[in-house]
Every structure is written in C-alpha cells, then in structure tokens.
Amino acid sequence: MAAAAALAAAEPPPTMPQAAGAGGSTARRDFYWLRSFLAGGIAGCCAKTTVAPLDRVKVLLQAHNHHYKHLGVFSTLRAVPQKEGYLGLYKGNGAMMIRIFPYGAIQFMAFEHYKTLITTKLGISGHVHRLMAGSMAGMTAVICTYPLDMVRVRLAFQVKGEHTYTGIIHAFKTIYAKEGGFLGFYRGLMPTILGMAPYAGVSFFTFGTLKSVGLSHAPTLLGRPSSDNPNVLVLKTHINLLCGGVAGAIAQTISYPFDVTRRRMQLGTVLPEFEKCLTMWETLKYVYGHHGIRKGLYRGLSLNYIRCIPSQAVAFTTYELMKQFFHLN
C-alpha cells in the first residue's frame, strides 16, 4: 500500500496539447488512462517484488506464526530460507502481483475523479483536496481489490509442510466454500478502511507538501525537467525517495494498529484464537490484552520502516521512468 499511495500522491501531468492535424497527440490523449494504468502497475509490481521478503516476514510476525513467533525481524529473514528455501521469502507474491495492477489503476483514476469533484463541487483546493481525494481513492482501490489481498495474506502465512492452500485458485475456492461465500473475502475490511483513511490522508498530505515546498523554494537544487516534457518540473530521484520515505514512515506509525488488526482478521480460521477475534474491536482487545502495544499492536513496525526506503526508491524511480516512456508528462 505504501508504494501505491505514494505513487498516487504525485500530481498527474497536464494533458498534452494537440497540434493541428497531429494524430499522435490525439492517440496519446485518448489512451491516457491506459498508459497511467500500465505505468502505475509496472511501478507497483517492481516496488512490491523488491520488498516481498520483508512483506512475508511482516505477515508472519504480525499474526505470531508459531514457527517464528519467538524471533525478530532479521532472525526471521534468516530462518525462512533455512526452513522453506529462498523462494519461501516470496510466498504470496504472485497474488500480490495480480492485485497491484488493478489496485494502481483504480487508485489513479479514482484520485483524478475525486480531486476534480472536490475542487469543482466543494470549492476545496490545495493540500486539503489532495488529502481528501487521496484518502477516498485509496479506500476505493482497497474495496475493489480486497479479496486478492486476503488470498495473498493466506498464502504468505503458510509454512512449508503445513499448506492449507495449494495456490491462488485453490485459496479462492476454499475461502468461498468454508467461510461464508463472497463475504468471506472481506474479513478485516473495516479496520482496513479505518486504517486507510489516516494512512492515505497523511501520506498524500506529507508528500504533497514536501514536494510543492521543495520545488517552490529550490527548483534547481531539488528538481529537474522531465525528459519527455521540459516544461514539467519533477523531483530528482533521491529527493523523491526522501520525501516518500518521510511520508510513508509518518503514515505507517499512525495507522499501523489497524494494519495488525486487518492481518489477523484476514487469516481467520488459520489462527487458533479465531473465535476470539471475530470483529475489529474484539481483535484489537485480544492483541492488546495478550501482547500489549509494542509486541502486539506495533509488532513488526520496525520492519515497515525498513521496507519504506527501498520500496519508495523503486516505486518512484520506476514510475518516473514509465511516465516518460509512456509520455504522461
């Protein structure tokens, strides 16, 4: 989520002007959303694949998997390859790749729609409208792609030799058959929505503020012209990394307890304490009562901080390259 939210925080480029008789410009304008879809999807997939081992470890630690619950972040990173092989670090990443493409596409399109709607209908502009549009776009994308995230978490939680699901399709069929049909795919949706609002809002606000202030006060030091449109000023790669890292770290700290709650609810019957965690509030109370704040509600947060820098670096670098490749500027 961090990579996708940070990517969508960047202001979209203006529509390219159409010269008289220039069919290419018309084609570029007509296929803008398709190109945005591809750019966001490719960037998101690259970013998520880069940090997939850390995502797997985060799921294992958040839900206290009995094979690794006594370990920390780095010891788990060493233990997983020993027990499950190096490919074990990428378990569940296939489902994540299937999810991240539509997630990025929906978020980008929804962000544009909501931002225009908020500006024209409510007369709100500046950082506030970016915050509101980003939160709404993030929640829209989450709702549309949540079943894929559910399956990804179930696969990531499995340990070699104790497989409940043989693959993505089998996981879908099993959850549908044994956990209440279609509604079974939306366990943990409420904490996800409640966590997404502050996460996306703070992330968009922080990144957008840092970006606009930086380009306004030090355009030559922090920015550079886009290669496909010299009139568009973009942040330099290492500045993008820094701004995205700060925004992601602040947003993760605020919304992390909801992320822990969501993961445990998504795992559902896989966990022995399933019957004690049927609702969001029951899950929050259970985690806090049994594990406390640091080892419960914020377990694995240090891993999220570690994930933030490489994730943002790959996401922003790839997205900037894709925007120029697809002439989005």
N, C-alpha and C positions, 0 to 999 in steps of 0.2 A: 504493500500500500504506500509506503513512504516514497518509493520511486515514482509511482504513478501520480500521487498527489503533487509531488514537487514538480514533475514534468508539466502537469496541467496548470501549475501556478504561473508559468511563463506566459506573458501576454502574447496572444496569437498575432501573426503579422497581418498587415492590411492586404486586401485583395489587390492583385497585380493589375495595373492599368491595361486596358485593351487598346492597342493601336488599331487604326483603321485598316480593315482587311486582314488583320493578324489572327488567323485561325488558331494558332498555337496558344495565344493568351486566353481565348475563349475556352479551349480544352483544359487549360490549367485551372481556370476559374470553375468550370463545370465539375472537375474531378477533385476539388479542394478537400472535401471530406474524406474521399477515398485515400488521398495522399496523407492526410492527417492520421487516418486510421493506421496506415502502414508505418508511418514514422513513429507514432506512439507505441504501436505494437512491437516493432523491432527493438526500440529502445528499452521498453519494459522487459521484454524477454531476455535481452542481454544483461540488464541490471539484475534481474531475478536469478538467472543462471549463475552469475558471478557470486552471489551471496547465498545460493541454495544450501550449501553445507551449514551455514550459520542459521538459516531458517529451520532446517531439520533439527538442529540442536535446541533451538528455541522451543519448538513444539514439545520435544522430549522433556525439557526442563520445566516448562510451564505446567504440564499435566503430571509431573512427578512419575515418569515411567519407571517401573520398579527395577529395571536393569541399570538405569543411570541416575536414579534419584539421589544417590549419595555423592555424586560427582559435581564439579563445577563446569564452567563453560569450556575451558581449554582441555581439561581432562576428558570431557565428553567427546570433544573433537578428536582426541587421540583414541578413545575407546571404541567409537563407532566403526572405524576402519578395521580395528582388530577383531571385532565381533562379527561384522557384517560385510567387510570388504569396503574398498574406497567408493564403490557405487552406492553403498548404503548412505553416504552423505547426500546423495541426490534423490533419495526415495521421496516420491510425491511431487518431484519437479515436473514430470510430464503433465500432470493435472494442472499445475500452476501455469505452464506454458499455454495450455488450452484456455485457461481463464484470463490471462493477462491481455491477450489480443482484444477480445470483446470488451474487457474492462477499460482498457485505454481508449478504445473507440467511443464507447458510451460516455466516458468521463469528459473527453474533449468536446464532443458535440453538445452534451448537456451543459457544460461550462459556458460555452458560447451562447447557447439559448438563454440560460438563466441570467447571464450577465447583461444581455441585451434587454431582457424582460424587466429586470430590476432597474436598469437605467431609464428605460422609456416609460414604464408604468409607475414606478415609485419615485423616480427622480433622484435615485441614490447613485453616487459615483465615488471615485477614489478608492482607497483601500477597503472601505466598508463593503462596497458592492462586490469586490473581488473575494472578500471573506465570505459573504453570503452565497455568492454563486458557486464558489469552490466547495463549501460545505454541502450544498444541495446537489451538486454534480457528483461529489464523492458518494453521497448516500444513494443516489440513483444508480450509479455503477455497481455499488455493493449489492443492492437488492436484486439487480438483474443477473449478477454472476455468482451469487452466494452459494448455490448448490455445488458449483465447481470448487469453491474454496473448501466447502465441507468435505468433499471427496479427497481433496489434496491433503487435508489435515489427517484424515483417517489413514491414508496410505503412509504419510510421513511418520505416524506414531507407531506403526508396525515394526516389530523387530524380527530379524531373520530366524526362521524356525517356528515362529508363532503367528503366521499370517492368517488373518480373518478374511482378507480380500486378495484375490489373485491379480487384480488390475482395476483400471478405471471403470470399465463397463460392469464388471462384477460388483464393484463397490456401489455403483448406482442401483443395480438391481437388488442388492441385499438391503440397502438402506430403505428403498421404496417398499420392499416386501415385509420387512420386520419392524420398521419404526414409524408406521403411520402414514405410509404413502407419500404424497407430494410434500406434506407439511414436515415430514421427517428431514427434508433437506434444509429446512430453515430453523433448526435448533440453534439458539445462540444469536439469532438475528437482532434482537432488541439491544443487547449490550454492544453489538457491532455498530448499530445505528447511533446509539448514545455516545459511543467512543469516537465514531467517525466525525460527528459534528464538531467537537472541540479540536480533534486532530487535524482535520482538513482546514477548519477555520484558522487555527493558529499557524499552521504550516503555510497556507496561502498568504496570510497577513504578514508573517515574518519575512518570508522570501520576497514577496512583492515589495515590501517596504525597503528591505536591504538593496534590492535591485534598483528601484527607482531613485533612492537616495544616492547610491553609488554612481549611477550613470548621470545623474544631475550635477553632482559635485566634482566628480573626477572621471569624465568620459574618456579622456585619452589614456589615463592610467589603468582604469578598470575595464574599459570597453574596447571593441574593435568593430569595423564594418563587416557586415555579413558578406560572404563570398558571392552569393547569388543576387544580392541587392545592396550595393554600397550605401544606400540611403538609410538602411536599417542598422542600428547600433545594437550589438549583442555583447553580453558579458564574456570576458575571457574565461577559458575553461577552468583554470584554478580558482577564479573568483566565483564562478558558478558552483563549484564544489564546496567552497567555504560557506556561501550563503545557504545552499541547500542543506549542508550539514548542520548548521546552526538552527535552521527552521525545523528540520526533522528531529533534532535532539530535544528541543523545547516541546514540540507537539507530542512526541512519544512519552515524555515524562508525565504530561498532563493526562493522557488518555490510556496509559498502559494497564491499569487495573481492569478496564473494560476489555482489553485485549486478552488478558489472562482468563477472565470470565468466559469470553466467547470461545476460546480454545477448549476449555474444559466442557462447555455445553455441547460443542461440536462433536467431541469424542463420545459423548453419550454413554451407551451401554458398554463401551470398551473399558471404561473405568469402573472399579469395584464400588465406588461411592455414588454411582449413578442415581440411585433413588433419593439421595440427599441433595442433589443438585438439579432438580427439575426446572427451576425458574432462575432468573438472573439474580434475584435477591438471595435466594437460598444458596446459590453458588458463591456469591460474594461473602456471605456469612460463614459458609463452610471453609473457604480458603483462608479467610481472616482468622477464624476461630482455631483452625488446626495448624496453620503455618505462619500466621502473623502478617505484617506488612512487608518486611524486607525479604523473607523467604517464601512469601505467598503471593500477595498482590503485586509485588515488584520483582518476583523471581524471574531471572533472565533478562532484566532491563539492561545490565551492562553489555550483554550480547547485542541488544538493539543499538546501543551506542557504537559498538564496534562495527556493526553492519552498515551504519549510516554513511560513513565516509566512502568506502568502495562502491556502495550502491548508488549514491548520488553522483560520484565521479563517472561511473559507466553510463548511468541514465542520461545525465546532461550532455556528456561528450557525444554519445551515440545519437541523441535526439538532435543536437545542433548539426551534426553531420547529415542526418537524414532530412532535416528541414532544408538544408542547402541542396542536397541531392534531388529532392522532390520539388524544389523551387517553391517552398512555402513562404519564403520571405518576400 
